[in-house]
Structures are given as structure tokens and as C-alpha cells.
Amino acid sequence: MSLTHSVNGTMEQYSGEKLGSIEVGNHLGEGIIWHARDGAVWWTDIQESKLYRYHLATEQRQDWSLPERLGCFGFFEGVPEDKLIMAAFASGVARYDLDTGELDWIARPELDKPGLRFNDGRVDRQGRFWAGSMIESDDSYHQGGLYRLNPDLSLSSVVDGITISNGLCWSPDSRVMYHSDSPRQEIYAYDFEPESGSISNRRLFAKTEVGCYPDGATVDAEGFLWSAQWGGSKLVRYAPDGQKVGELPLPVSQPTCLTFGGNDLATMFITSARENLTDAQLAEQPEAGNVLIYRLGMKGIADPLVR
């Protein structure tokens, strides 16, 4: 495996290692995060309403059936049991206990808006949970939004007019927030105020290529943004100024999300999807829907916990 990257505008190659894949065949794998306290990666298959856990050291996998489709989630700081999550289900944000099935709704702002559901989200470095919604049906007259859950458990609408909310992540110093609208093929950057969680100065960070739709994203330890590009069979790495500096070609056409994990935060885990692929395409992509595992010689930043 090689990663194409740019040095002074010239695309070059350097070595990396594909460690394998977690064979789950997800319909729509998404929202993957590394839970350091647990030593495991966790992700969701949105369309199958399932949550997965893969323990890296033991290679043991578990899954849970959920009451609704789950777009994104986070774990809590200071909670000894790792079975309580903050979750953005299709219809709203809730605390959910994986052991008991207890569901504690916090807010359901899209409940009365047909054709919308929650999708991608993330915990910011200050411990606030964020989740964005998306238009799911062509006949919906509503638009999606991006929401921030505040410490008092109020939910603030931060961005509106979104088609499919995706790619939420922050620069290492929390001064820049990144966010994508997938069908528009645009990745945006905002000035971010860490203490309040407020944003300003929206600008276009990057425009993706024809046929490549920005999906989940993360930022590495050097402050470069990695974007999983649905339809493009690749990850793309962008410098902080928005310049495209590298590509990692993948054996699946629909990569969806990624995170860095492992004890050294140098192992990359990438979710993917089988959704809408034909039998012929699936035959050409036997790993579609699996979680791909790579080591590329670079490190990420630990996924934060909800505070």
C-alpha cells in the first residue's frame, strides 16, 4: 500500500501498511471513534440500528441492537462503566444505557420535521457533544442543521440550511472547526471559540473532486484534516490552509468515517458502506462495509469524552 502525497506541488509516494479489516459487512458503517479507556474502537451501522465494539488487543467484537438508527455518539468522562453513551439517534439526542436499554431523551428538535434524521457528529475538545442532521427524503421541504449540546443540556442550533451534515472536527488548538455538506461537495472552516463553543467567519476550506463527496473526517496530530470521500475510493489529507496534500486509495468506493487509535494513536480505522452497491460492485469490492485498518507513520489526537 502507498499513500500519494504532495511535496512542493508534486505528488509522490511513501510507504504505509494495511493491517487488515474487521469483517462486518455494514450496510452503512459510520461514526467510528477510539475509546482509549476501553482499548477499543466503536462505530455504528446506521441503517441496521446497531452499535459495534472491537477490542484491539483481544480482537473480540460485540454488537448491540438499538431502539433507533444511531448517527453518532460519545462516551462520558468520569463514568466508570463504558456502556453509557451520549447518542444522536435518528429522531433526537439522548443518553442511552447499553446494558439496560434505558433511554433518556434530552432533545428531539427534528421530530416534527418529516424527511430529516440525525447523522454525523462528534465531541469537541472541551467535552461538548455536537450532532448534525440531514435530508433523508427527496420530498422533504425542511433543511438539516448542526446542533451543540450545552453543559445545561440545552440544545443550540448553530448552523442551518444543511443538506447532509458531515465531517465535523476541530484543529488541535480548537481555534478552527471543520464541517461538510456532502452533496454540495464542500468542506467549510469556521473560527471557533473554545470556551463558549460559538463559531464565526465561515469560509470554504476545500471543494472536492467530481464524484467525491466529503463524509466523516478527523484531524491528525500535525493539524491536517483527513476526509473520507464517499464515491471516491479514498481518503484525502488537507493542510491547514486547505491545500490537498495527500490521498490514500482504498479498496472500497464508499469510505464513510475514520479515527486514529491504538495505544500510540498511530493506527487508522476506516468505516465503509455497502449501501446502494450492485451485486457486480460488491463482487469487485469484497471489503465494502468492513472497517479497514492502516498504519501510515503518523499519529492522531485522542477522541474527547463528554463532560
C-alpha positions in Angstrom: 0.0 0.0 0.0 1.2 3.5 -0.7 -0.1 7.0 0.2 0.1 9.5 -2.6 1.2 12.8 -1.2 2.4 16.2 -2.4 5.8 17.8 -1.8 6.1 21.3 -3.2 3.2 20.6 -5.5 4.5 17.2 -6.8 2.6 14.0 -6.0 4.8 11.4 -4.6 4.6 8.0 -2.8 5.6 6.8 0.6 5.1 3.5 2.4 2.4 2.5 4.8 0.9 -0.7 6.0 -2.6 -2.2 5.7 -3.1 -4.3 8.7 -6.4 -5.9 7.6 -10.0 -5.3 8.2 -12.8 -6.1 10.6 -15.2 -8.2 8.6 -18.7 -6.8 9.5 -20.2 -6.1 6.1 -22.0 -3.0 7.4 -24.9 -1.6 5.4 -23.8 1.9 6.4 -20.8 1.9 8.8 -20.3 5.3 10.4 -19.2 7.4 13.4 -16.1 5.5 14.4 -14.2 6.6 17.5 -11.3 5.3 19.6 -12.2 4.8 23.2 -8.8 4.8 25.0 -10.1 3.8 28.4 -11.7 0.8 26.8 -8.9 0.0 24.4 -11.4 -0.4 21.6 -12.9 1.2 18.5 -16.7 1.7 18.5 -18.8 2.5 15.5 -22.4 2.4 14.2 -24.2 0.8 11.3 -26.8 3.5 10.9 -29.3 1.7 8.7 -29.2 -1.5 10.7 -29.6 0.3 14.1 -26.5 -1.4 15.5 -23.5 -0.3 17.6 -20.2 -2.2 17.3 -17.2 -2.5 19.6 -13.9 -4.1 18.6 -11.3 -4.6 21.3 -7.9 -4.2 19.7 -5.8 -6.4 22.0 -8.1 -9.4 22.1 -9.7 -8.9 18.6 -13.1 -9.6 20.2 -16.1 -7.9 18.7 -19.5 -7.1 20.2 -22.6 -5.5 18.8 -25.8 -4.1 20.3 -29.3 -3.7 18.7 -30.6 -0.2 19.3 -34.1 1.4 19.5 -33.4 3.7 16.6 -30.8 4.3 13.9 -27.8 5.9 15.5 -25.9 8.6 13.7 -23.1 9.4 16.1 -22.3 9.1 19.8 -19.7 9.8 22.5 -18.7 8.4 25.9 -18.7 10.2 29.3 -15.7 11.4 31.3 -15.8 10.2 34.9 -18.3 7.4 34.3 -16.7 4.1 35.3 -18.9 1.9 33.2 -18.3 2.2 29.4 -21.8 1.2 28.4 -23.4 4.7 28.8 -23.3 6.8 25.7 -24.5 10.2 24.6 -26.3 9.4 21.3 -27.7 11.2 18.4 -30.4 8.8 17.3 -32.4 9.4 14.1 -35.0 11.5 16.0 -33.0 13.2 18.7 -30.3 13.3 21.3 -30.4 11.1 24.3 -28.4 9.3 27.0 -28.5 5.6 26.3 -27.5 2.7 28.6 -26.3 -0.3 26.5 -26.7 -2.7 29.4 -30.3 -1.9 30.5 -31.7 -0.3 27.3 -32.7 2.8 29.4 -33.3 5.8 27.0 -33.3 9.3 28.4 -34.3 11.8 25.7 -32.6 15.2 26.0 -33.9 17.0 22.9 -35.7 16.0 19.7 -35.6 19.1 17.5 -36.2 17.3 14.2 -39.1 15.1 15.5 -41.8 17.3 13.8 -39.8 17.7 10.5 -40.5 14.8 8.2 -37.7 13.7 6.0 -34.9 14.6 8.4 -32.7 12.5 10.7 -29.6 13.0 12.8 -26.3 12.0 11.1 -22.6 12.8 11.8 -21.4 14.4 15.0 -18.5 14.5 17.5 -17.5 15.6 21.0 -15.4 18.8 20.9 -12.1 19.1 22.9 -14.0 20.9 25.7 -16.4 18.0 26.1 -19.5 19.3 24.4 -21.5 16.9 22.2 -22.4 18.1 18.7 -24.6 16.4 16.1 -25.9 17.4 12.6 -29.0 16.3 10.7 -29.6 15.6 7.1 -32.3 15.5 4.5 -33.3 11.9 4.0 -36.2 12.1 1.5 -36.3 13.9 -1.7 -39.7 15.4 -1.0 -38.7 17.0 2.3 -39.2 20.7 2.4 -37.0 21.0 5.6 -33.3 21.6 5.8 -30.8 20.0 8.2 -28.9 21.7 10.9 -25.9 21.4 13.2 -26.6 21.4 16.9 -24.4 21.9 20.1 -25.4 20.3 23.4 -24.6 22.8 26.1 -23.5 22.0 29.7 -27.0 22.8 31.0 -28.3 20.2 28.5 -30.0 22.8 26.3 -29.5 22.2 22.6 -28.4 25.2 20.4 -28.9 25.4 16.7 -25.5 26.5 15.4 -25.8 26.1 11.6 -28.9 25.7 9.4 -29.6 25.1 5.7 -27.7 21.9 5.6 -28.4 19.1 3.1 -26.3 16.3 4.7 -24.2 17.3 7.8 -20.8 15.5 7.9 -17.1 15.8 8.6 -17.3 17.6 12.0 -13.8 18.0 13.6 -11.6 20.6 15.2 -8.0 21.8 14.8 -5.6 20.7 17.6 -5.8 24.1 19.3 -9.6 24.2 19.0 -9.5 27.5 17.2 -10.9 26.2 13.9 -14.0 24.0 13.4 -14.4 22.0 10.2 -17.8 20.9 8.8 -19.0 19.5 5.5 -22.2 19.5 3.5 -21.7 16.3 1.5 -24.0 16.8 -1.6 -22.6 20.3 -2.1 -19.1 18.7 -2.1 -17.8 21.4 0.2 -15.8 21.4 3.4 -16.1 24.6 5.5 -13.9 26.1 8.1 -15.1 28.4 11.0 -13.4 30.4 13.7 -14.2 28.5 16.9 -14.3 30.0 20.4 -13.4 27.1 22.7 -14.9 28.4 25.9 -18.4 29.2 24.6 -18.5 26.9 21.6 -19.5 29.8 19.3 -18.5 29.9 15.6 -17.9 32.7 13.2 -16.3 33.6 9.9 -17.5 30.7 7.8 -15.4 30.1 4.7 -14.8 27.4 2.0 -11.9 25.2 3.1 -11.9 22.8 0.2 -14.1 21.7 -2.7 -13.9 18.0 -3.5 -13.5 16.5 -6.9 -16.3 15.3 -9.2 -17.8 12.1 -7.9 -16.2 12.5 -4.4 -18.4 13.5 -1.5 -16.9 14.6 1.8 -18.1 12.3 4.6 -16.6 11.7 8.0 -13.3 13.5 8.9 -10.7 13.9 11.6 -7.6 16.0 12.3 -4.2 14.4 12.9 -1.6 15.5 15.4 0.0 17.8 12.8 -3.3 19.7 12.3 -4.0 18.2 8.9 -7.6 17.3 8.1 -8.4 13.7 6.8 -11.6 13.4 4.8 -13.3 10.1 3.9 -14.7 10.7 0.4 -17.8 8.7 -0.5 -17.7 7.6 -4.1 -14.0 8.4 -4.4 -12.5 5.2 -3.0 -10.1 7.2 -1.0 -9.2 9.4 2.0 -7.8 12.8 1.3 -5.5 14.8 3.5 -5.6 18.6 3.6 -3.2 21.0 5.0 -4.5 23.7 7.5 -4.7 26.2 4.5 -7.0 23.8 2.6 -4.3 22.6 0.1 -4.8 19.0 -0.8 -1.5 17.2 0.1 -2.2 13.5 0.0 -4.5 10.7 -0.9 -4.9 7.2 0.5 -6.5 4.9 -2.1 -8.9 2.3 -0.6 -10.4 -1.0 -1.8 -13.9 0.3 -1.2 -15.8 3.0 -3.1 -17.7 4.3 -0.1 -15.5 5.1 2.9 -17.5 6.9 5.5 -15.5 7.9 8.6 -12.2 7.4 10.2 -10.3 7.8 13.5 -6.8 7.3 14.9 -6.5 4.7 17.7 -4.3 2.2 19.4 -2.0 2.9 22.4 0.1 5.3 20.3 -2.8 6.8 18.3 -1.0 5.7 15.1 -3.5 3.1 13.8 -6.2 4.4 11.5 -9.6 2.8 11.4 -11.9 3.5 8.5 -15.6 2.6 8.3 -17.3 1.9 4.9 -20.7 1.1 3.4 -22.4 -1.4 1.1 -25.4 0.8 0.7 -26.7 1.0 -2.9 -23.9 -1.1 -4.4 -24.9 -3.6 -7.1 -24.0 -7.2 -6.9 -21.4 -6.6 -9.5 -19.9 -3.8 -7.5 -19.9 -5.9 -4.3 -18.1 -8.6 -6.2 -15.4 -6.1 -7.1 -15.3 -4.7 -3.5 -15.3 -7.7 -1.1 -14.3 -5.4 1.7 -17.2 -3.0 1.3 -18.9 -2.5 4.6 -15.9 -3.6 6.6 -13.7 -1.5 8.9 -10.3 -1.1 7.3 -7.1 -0.8 9.5 -3.9 1.0 8.4 -0.7 2.3 9.8 0.7 5.3 7.9 3.6 6.5 10.0 1.6 9.4 11.5 -0.5 10.0 14.6 -3.9 11.3 15.5 -5.4 13.0 18.5 -7.4 11.2 21.2 -11.2 11.3 20.7 -12.6 13.5 23.6 -15.2 12.4 26.2 -18.4 14.2 27.1 -18.0 16.3 30.3 
